[in-house]
Amino acid sequence: MENNNNNDSFFREAFRDFERKPSEKVWSNIEKGIKPSFIQKTSILKSAKFIVSSSIIITLSVILFYFFQQKNNQIIKDENVGTINKNQITDNKTIIKANNNNKDFKNKNISQERNGNPIKNTNSETYSINSKGKPIEVNAVPITQTNIAEKNEKKQSEQDDKNSLNNANSNTTKNSVIADNATKNIQPVNYTFTNTKVSEITFSTDQNICKGEKAKLFVNGGKTFLWSTGERSQEIYVSPDISTDYSVAVIDENGNRKTGLITVTVSNCQAIYVPNAFTPNGDGQHDVFKAIGNGISKFEIIIVSRSGQVVYTSKNIDDGWDGNIKGNPAPMGTYVYSIKYIDELNKPQTINGHVNIIR
Amino acid sequence: MISEAELINGCKKGDKKAQKTLYDKYAAKMLGVCIRYFRNIDEAEDALQEGFIKVFNNIDKFRNEGSFEGWIRRIIVNTSLNYYKSNLKHYFGVDYDEIQEVIEDEKLNFDNLSVEYLLKVIHNLPEGYRLVFNLYEIEGYSHKEIAEMLGVSINTSKSQLMKAKRSLQKVLVKKENLI
């Protein structure tokens, strides 16, 4: 580290004894902020309270946890005995069907023996578990499926490209079966199928927002997300004050990484404010009509009376109309203005509106 | 002359005089720390004030295990950073996780420049650069610590520092334009 930074010691050295005397008010504010010491002493009392309350919470949560577990087990057992076994059998049929279809379609390309063997295996394997008649434990379902998955992988590696496409189909069938089959309490494990299509990850497009607005940034696809903001959700809302690049690292279910960059451009949308009335009576308040602008270049205003007479023009935003036409007070009423300017983003803008003179 | 240990004990008991003495001893130095984080002296004093309130209210947690100045300093730095917290993420727009390049040692020659001038140079850095530069170069935190403190990746910390240094180099070239 010392080699790495020749100049860091220089800066550290330079600021080592750097001091700046704070103003008097700082200490008086600090004095107000210091808690009286007796409060600090009561911290023992507080900690005692904390222990009691936390132990209550822990006991409660343990009880609740047990209660839920038991209930869950009950449900699983019930459903296992009642439906899952049957489902499991029908599943196998579905699987066989899928594989059979596979066979039918691809008969011409692949020898039946190759395709046939794995099917038999899968078949007997799954049946053997079911035929034992044991209630299927929570873990049992995923394990069986993984076995199938592994087998399939082996099988797939043996098969040629054309077939693998079809196999993917059968995989998806199984996958959905598993999903249907899984009771609410059993979550299917994520399988990695070698030849499933790589899921596409796309990112929301760059955005232009006005200052103070929120922009929604999101990722399509993927499983885990890490945004440059530190958030880990699929979509985030941001509201930067200045234009900002946000990046997100995404990992999909197959472990593929992808990084996206989304730029949020912030502009000062309310670049210009135009009042809708003014009172040129010389009282010092609202005597002049003028636009108030922010971050604009090039400005042009033209004010026209109702009869179409041009009463005021200017190219300077800081100038305003005093309500006079050629030195004479303009009559009360409505006047139309048109303002042209170039905004922050170098876009030409036009505002048309009307303003009332109130005397 | 009261020793520091006595001072600290006095503060732990809530002795007003001890508190004031301790404050007088460290305030100027700590404001010197704060001022590097803020362009504005008022903001720096706010951070100092809040930091010292934390120091006094938590002084019973100081176990005399390390340097007391270091302890105060850490609180002050953290308090200063807290001022940025709500906006912190905006200062580090891009996550440079992808960048794995070795950051070259960029030698800067700031000799013969006054501290006040250096402070100005630091103030001229964009927020994100300034935080990392302060924490790494002057406070001496590691990139890992900085990443944790600011909630950014280590690589972000590294790249911000690199950019800060480049920025400083440019400033040095156009020295006359700065003030």
Contacts between the chains, C-beta under 8 A, distances in Angstrom:
chain1	res1	chain2	res2	distance
A	1	B	142	8.0
A	3	B	105	7.7
A	4	B	105	6.1
A	5	B	105	7.1
A	5	B	137	7.3
A	6	B	105	6.6
A	6	B	107	5.8
A	7	B	107	6.4
A	7	B	108	4.7
A	7	B	110	7.1
A	7	B	137	7.6
A	7	B	165	8.0
A	8	B	136	7.1
A	8	B	137	4.6
A	8	B	138	7.9
A	8	B	140	7.6
A	10	B	108	7.9
A	10	B	110	6.4
A	10	B	111	7.6
A	11	B	110	7.6
A	11	B	118	7.1
A	11	B	137	4.6
A	11	B	138	5.3
A	12	B	137	6.7
A	12	B	138	5.3
A	12	B	140	6.3
A	14	B	110	7.6
A	14	B	115	5.5
A	14	B	118	5.7
A	15	B	32	6.9
A	15	B	36	6.9
A	15	B	115	6.5
A	15	B	118	7.4
A	15	B	138	5.2
A	17	B	29	7.8
A	18	B	29	7.8
A	18	B	32	4.1
A	18	B	115	5.3
A	18	B	119	7.7
A	19	B	28	3.9
A	19	B	29	5.2
A	19	B	31	7.1
A	19	B	32	4.7
A	20	B	28	6.2
A	20	B	31	4.3
A	20	B	32	5.0
A	20	B	35	5.3
A	20	B	41	7.7
A	20	B	44	7.7
A	21	B	27	7.6
A	21	B	28	5.0
A	21	B	31	7.2
A	22	B	27	5.2
A	22	B	28	6.9
A	22	B	31	4.8
A	22	B	45	5.5
A	22	B	48	5.8
A	23	B	45	6.4
A	25	B	45	7.9
A	26	B	27	7.1
A	26	B	45	5.3
A	26	B	48	6.0
A	26	B	49	5.0
A	26	B	52	7.8
A	27	B	20	7.1
A	27	B	23	5.9
A	27	B	27	7.5
A	29	B	49	5.0
A	30	B	23	6.7
A	30	B	49	5.6
A	30	B	52	4.8
A	30	B	53	5.5
A	30	B	56	7.1
A	31	B	16	7.8
A	31	B	19	7.8
A	33	B	49	7.3
A	33	B	50	7.7
A	33	B	53	3.6
A	33	B	56	7.8
A	33	B	57	7.6
A	34	B	14	7.8
A	34	B	19	6.8
A	34	B	53	6.3
A	34	B	56	4.6
A	34	B	57	6.3
A	35	B	57	5.2
A	36	B	14	6.5
A	37	B	12	7.9
A	37	B	13	6.1
A	37	B	14	2.7
A	38	B	14	7.9
A	40	B	14	7.3
A	40	B	57	7.5
A	40	B	60	5.9
A	43	B	60	7.8
A	226	B	95	7.8
A	227	B	95	7.8
A	228	B	89	7.2
A	228	B	92	6.5
A	228	B	93	6.5
A	228	B	94	6.3
A	228	B	95	3.9
A	228	B	152	7.7
A	228	B	156	7.6
A	229	B	89	4.2
A	230	B	89	6.7
A	230	B	151	4.9
A	230	B	152	7.6
A	238	B	89	7.9
A	240	B	90	4.7
A	241	B	87	7.2
A	241	B	90	6.5
A	242	B	90	6.8
A	244	B	90	5.4
A	244	B	93	4.3
A	245	B	93	4.1
A	245	B	94	4.6
A	246	B	93	6.5
A	246	B	94	7.8
A	247	B	93	7.8
A	247	B	94	5.2
A	247	B	95	4.2
A	247	B	97	7.7
A	248	B	95	7.9
A	249	B	95	6.9
A	249	B	97	6.1
A	259	B	95	7.9
A	259	B	97	7.2
A	259	B	98	6.0
A	261	B	94	6.9
